[in-house]
């Protein structure tokens, strides 16, 4: 696509210089860091190499590290000075990356008793948050002393979490079906707990705007679990928002699909505190004697 020649605007455009990396195999694991937009290809636990590909040459590198077990997650700090490696259920290892790489690793265990680390997010150049099944633990990383200092913690049960670096937020899912969602906002040295929301998960979005927090629920109660893959935390027109993909079988009488809501095409035209629906065409389902599956996104926004 070339918007300069067609004079058209696109929501998405394929890059002319895509990031290429090794595929997942028996010896290679691949990880994506949403914050730094880096792809990590870890071979043999790092013993035969770690290749990092980013959107620029400055954010791309390669190195070798000792194989200390399977890597569950790996990310650089925003300034690329410290590498965090998640291998254990209870700790995260760190390696300093100055001009000449310091190969000495240092480790930090989670403080919660019997807590399991689900993952971690860098909230600043020297601050990192461990997301555990018992809540969030915020630490200050002190590279020159090869140690971490506990700053804050928040208790909250969690099955899984999603993050949004642009808004500095994470969303934790809890409950037997994962229907309760608890957002947290990171500020320097602090964790802010925002109002949680839950429901008959037939809902798709929660938006935390400048004037408050809103949420909406629709449809009958469902016994289906809410999986991590169907939840996205992002920013829509400046508002941090939660999007949940809802799968359903459309009604037989529904042959037409409504267009995208006005608030997505033109946010100024949408009324405040409005619940919108976007329904894409039905997805074919096999076997053929079963009704087709559809997908729906419901967006609740606070405006004005």
Secondary structure, 3 states (H helix, E strand, C coil): CCHHHHCCCCCCCCCCCCCCCCCCCCCEEEEEECCCCEEEEEEHHHCCCEEEECCCCCCCEEECCCCCCCCCEEEECCCCCEEEEECCCCEEEEEECCCCCCCCEEEEECCCCCCCEEEEEEEECCEEEEEECCEEEEEEEEHHHCEEEEEEEEECCCCEEEEECCCCEEEEEECCCCCEEEEEEEECCEEEECCCECCCCCCCEEEEECCEEEECCCCCCCCCCCCHHHEEEEEECCEEEEEEEEEECCCCCCCCCCCCCHHHHCHHHCCCCEEEEEECCCECCCCCCCCCEEEEEEEEECCC
